[in-house]
Amino acid sequence: MPRNGQINNLSIRIVYIHLFSNFLSIHNIYTMDQETFDRFLGTVARNTRSIEELLKLFLSFLHRKSDFFIVDPNPRRKMGFAEGQAEEIVCKSMLTRYK
């Protein structure tokens, strides 16, 4: 039983799945209130042991709940990405934070 102010891991996972399911359905992250995500992601980050664990958690979510890891060479694909496209998205996203 969590003490006052503490959230157990199951609660965090339920909120995480709910929030990111909604997050993936929104077409443009830049139109959203960043403070909302900062509070939520801060809670998730505090409950992981390292940045590596936090990234693994997020990528695991994408693997289970999205088409991010599906590779489909068909240019008319209805889901997934071309070979290397998902990696390119991650790298491009990282690089935009360093500029």
N, C-alpha and C positions, 0 to 999 in steps of 0.2 A: 504494500500500500504506500503510495507516494506521500511524502510530507507536504505540508502547506507550501505552495509555490512550485512544487516539482511536478513534472509531467513524465509519465512512464513511457517506455519505448513504444508500446503498442499505440498509445494515443498519438505520439509523434508520427508514427508510420501512417496511421489513418488520416491525419491532417495532411501529411506530406502527399499521399496518393490523391486525396481530394483536391488539394490546391494545384498540384501539377497536372492533374487531369484537366482542370479548368484552364490552367496556364497554356497547355498545348492546343486548346481549342481557340485561343485568342490569336488573331492573325498578326498583331504587331506589338511586340513587347515594349516598344518605346512610347506607346500611348497609355501604358498602365502606370499607376502610382508606385514608384520604386520603393517608397517607405514601407508599403504593405509587404513586399517581398523581402526587404531587409530584415524586418522583424521576424518573419517566418524562417528565412534562411539562417538568421542568427541563432534561432532556437535549434534548428537542425545541426548547425555547425558546432554549437556548444555540447551537443550530445554525441558527437563523433570524436574519435581520438586523434585524428589527423586530417590534413587536407586530402591526402590520398584516400582515406576511408570515406570522406565526404564525396569525392569525385566518383569512387566506386559505387557508392549508394545511388548517386544521381544517374550514372550510366546503367546501373542495374535496373533502375526505374524505366529508363528509355528502352532498354532491351525487352522488358516485360510488358510495357504498356504503349509502345509506339512502333512505328516502322523504321526507326532510325538505323537499325542494324541489318535491314533487308537490302540486299544488293540485287538489282534487276537491270540488266543491260538494255531492256526494251525501252526505246525513247518515248513510247506511249504508256509507260508504266502508270498504274493507278496508285501504287504505294512503293515505298522504298526509294533508293537512290542509285545512281550510276556508280560504278566502281570508283572508289576514292572520294566521292562527293561528300559523304558524311565526315570523313577526316578533314577535308578541306573546310567544311563549315566550322568544325571545332577550332582548327588552326587560325582561320580568319577571325573568329570571335575572340580568341586569345590575343591575337596581334592588335586588334582594335583597342584593347584595354591598355596596351603598352605605348600607344602613340599619343 
